[in-house]
Amino acid sequence: LVNKIRPRVKQWRENGYPGVTGITKRLLEHWHDKDAREYPFFWCQLDAVETLIWLVEAPAAEKVGISIPSDGGDFQRICTKLCTGGGKTILMAMLIAWQVTNKVTYPQDKRFSKNVLVVAPGLTVKSRLQVLYTGGEENYYIKFNVVPGALYEKLLQGKIKVINWQMLAWD
């Protein structure tokens, strides 16, 4: 499935991301702007975020023959993976920014949400993921210039909750 998706995302990128919202286009341009931050995002981060955006926003004609298997649950599950040190937390911040800023701008669009739940595998990782909250100067949105300044106010309208998976266990 991945090998079917990669060339389509490449073509979609080369064609200027047809079908994306204005907010998404603005974010993609910002993320590719090497002058917007001291350290540019890794190619694997950009590839991952583009692929996930493609799955949600690319025109249906671009996705003919691509079917993400369901687990039978209420939510569509899509994923990506990065190696150790590949910048997964920054990628999570990029995905949160994409979802929240789009939902605030286009509140009727059901593809987006301004409510984000991050489930960590344990307390140590949960502690490290506190940088995904928008408060404070050390959050990743500011530290890594994830959103253009004009979109930061929209991002602040999101509700982000980081928990560890044990909190999901019911008595």
N, C-alpha and C positions, 0 to 999 in steps of 0.2 A: 504494500500500500504506500509506504514511504517513497519507494522508487517511482511510483506513478505520480505522486504529488509534487515532488521536487522540480521536475521540468516545467510543470504547469505554473508553479509559484515563480520560477525564474522568468518565464514568458510574461506573466502578469506584472512582475516588477519592471521588466523592460518596456512594457506598454504603458507604464505610468500608473499602475494600480487602478484599473477601471473598476467602477462599482463602489468604491469606498466613499464614506461620508467626507465632508469637508474637514471635520475635526481629525479623522483618521489620516487624511492626506497631510494635514498640517503636522501631526505628530511624526509621521514617517519622514517627512522632510527634515524636521527638527532632529530626529534620531540619526539621520545620515549626515547632518551638518557637522563636519569635523572641527569647525571653528566654534561650535556652541559649547564645548566643554574641554577641559584640560586633557582628559583621556577619552578618546573616542570609544564607542561601544565596540565590543568584539563582534566579528563577522557572525559567529555562532549565535549571539544574542539577537542580532538583526534578522538572521535567517529564521530563527525560532519564532520571533514575534510576527514576522511577515507571514509565515506559514499558518499560524493560528488566526491571524486576521483574514487571510485568504479563505480559510475554512468557513468563516462567519460572513464575510462581506463580499467576496468575489461573486460575480454574476453566476447564476445557476448553470448557464451554458459552459462555463469554465470547469465545472465540477462533474460533468457527465461521466458516469462510470466510477466515480469515487463514492464509496459508501463506508462510513465509519460504523463498525459493528456496535450494537447497543448491548448494554448489560441488563436491559429490562427495567431499569430504574426510571425515575421521573426526569432526570437530567441527562443531556447529552454529555458524554465524557470525552474530552480530547486532551491530548498530552503532548509534551515535548520532553526531551532530555538533554542535559548538558553535562559535560565532564566536571570533575572536581576542579574548582577554580574558574569555571566557565562563566560565572556571573549569574547564577540562578536567582538570587535575591533581587538583583537589578532588573532582570527579566520580569520577575513578579511585579515589581514597581511599574514597569512599562505596561504590563497587561492591565494592572489596576487603573493606571492613568487612562489608558485607551477605553476601558469599559466605563469608568465614571464620567469622564469628560464628554463622551458620546451620549450617555444617558441623560446628563444634565442638559445638554444642548438639544437632544431629540427625545424628550420624555416619553413619547408614545412608541418609540422603537423598541420592540420586545427582544431584540438581539443583544441589548446592553442592560447593564445593571449598575446602580450606584451603591449597592450593598454587596460587600465582599467578605467572605469567610475564608480564612487561611487556616488549615489544619496542619499543625507541625507534628513530627514524629516523637517529640519528647520535649522536656522542659528546656534543655540547652538550646535546641534549635528555636523553640518558641521565643526564648530570650533574645536570640540573634535577629529574629524577624520583627522586633519592635520598631526597626527602622522603616517599616512599611506604613506605620501610622503617619499622618500628615503633620502632626504637631512637632514643634521644636525645630531647631536649626540642623540637627544631625539626621533628619529623615532623608531617605535616598532620593526623593523627588527634588529636593534642593541640592543636596550634596553632589549628585550626578547630573543635575540639570535635565531631569527626565521630561518635564513639560515646559513649553515656552512660558515666559512670565505671564502673558495674558490669559493663559488657561489655568493658572494655579488656583484662582478663586473658584473655578468650576470644580477642580479636584477636591477642594476643601468641603464640598457638599456631599461627598461620598461618606459612607459608613463602613469602616474597616474593622474587622474583629479577628484577632489572631489567638487561636487556642491550641492546646496540645490534644492529641486524639483521645487521651484518657478522659477528657471532659465530656466526650460523647457517650461514655458508658453509663447506662441507666441502672438504677438499683433493681 
